[in-house]
Amino acid sequence: MLGRFVLPAARLAELTGVARSHLPERGATEPWRLSAILGADVRGGSALVDSFNLEHAGRAVVDMAEVKAGSRGEAEEALEGLPAVTAFVELPLDRDLEALLAVLRSRGARAKVRTGGVVPEAIPSPSRLASFLSAAAAAGVPFKATAGLHHALRAERALTDEPGARRAVMHGFVNVFTAAALAWTGASAGEVEAVLGEERGDAFGFEPEGLRWGGRRVATATLAAGRRDFALSFGSCSFAEPVADLEALGVLVRRRGAS
């Protein structure tokens, strides 16, 4: 379940110091695969990525990079300065998504959408997130989601672990990926939005034949293709919470003796 470790490019040297003795020997096994957030200085971050990859060749590799862009020009400029990696571009949801997604598609880049944060204002509405999913599906641009997706289902939760933290209704990753599957198979924006707003766990069914929500079903083979080609992954600063939620839903069953 755990994919690439994501970190700022500016902290790659710090990772080297911590992980050097744990990295695999060259050729012994697959290298660690990482994703680097490049920040505002894309060319400077790219240089750090190139240096890290050269130093750790065969043991660790940054093969994905993440940047932000608020306009077509920013997206084109950021993608020009990237090293030879798979690129994810974080897009704002209040701009011309079709124009931005067209740039990503023409450059073979992928989209990144922010689904939460530590303040209520950072959480996009179901309507706005549904518009992104429908637009990305129509454009044929794969995406990853980031922030706020610690839990499987949409619900009101504390925004941080601090005592007395503010609370808000947060998106669930089951909602987001089900909505993405429907968008990818041609569902209307209204249906996609309805899935994002669903708070009942029993509204979702996980069966050998596929995924069920309400009267809609997506076959297992279609889900697998959508996960490969469209809804790629989500980032979370917690590994345990998503797993625990899936166990509570009965989607995952812990093997006897596993910890």
Secondary structure, 3 states (H helix, E strand, C coil): CCCCEEEEHHHHHHHHHHHHHHCCCCCCCCCEEEEEECCCCHHHHHHHHHHHHHHCCCCEEEEEEEEECCCHHHHHHHHHCCCCCEEEEECCCCCCHHHHHHHHHHHCCEEEEECCCCCHHHCCCHHHHHHHHHHHHHHCCCEEEECCCCCCCCEEEECCCCCCCCEEEECCHHHHHHHHHHHHCCCCHHHHHHHHCCCCHHHEEEECCEEEECCEEEEHHHHHHHHHHCEEEEECCCCHHHHHHHHHCCCCCCCCCCC
